[in-house]
Every structure is written in C-alpha cells, then in structure tokens.
C-alpha cells in the first residue's frame, strides 16, 4: 500500500521544496491553475447567493411620443 502512494509523496516533497526555493514561480503556477477552475465554480455560487446581472445600459435616448415642433425665439437664423 505504501508503494502506491510514493509517487505522490515525492511530488509533494518536490512542490514543497519549490515553494521554499522559488516562491514566485511556484505561486504563479498555483494561481494560473486556479484561474480556469474559478471560471467554472464562481458563477454558480454567485447565482445561489442571489446575484443577478444589472439591466443593460440604454444605447439611445427615447424620443417622445408626440409631433415635433420647430424651435422659435432663439435667433438661430
């Protein structure tokens, strides 16, 4: 039974040594590996906690539902 776990023990020791000797490279790889996992896990958790997307921002100004009158009295001519 112990022989079947020896590759994992060696891997753990290697990662522990790398975290001690090259922490920037080690933790960069850890954060890089966590990123894709978070893409799959964070959105469902947010939905369960009650987060909903906001309404989209309007892209045009709504025009009034009446006939347009020409502007008078501002000396535009």
Beta strands, then each sheet from edge to edge (+ up, - down):
end
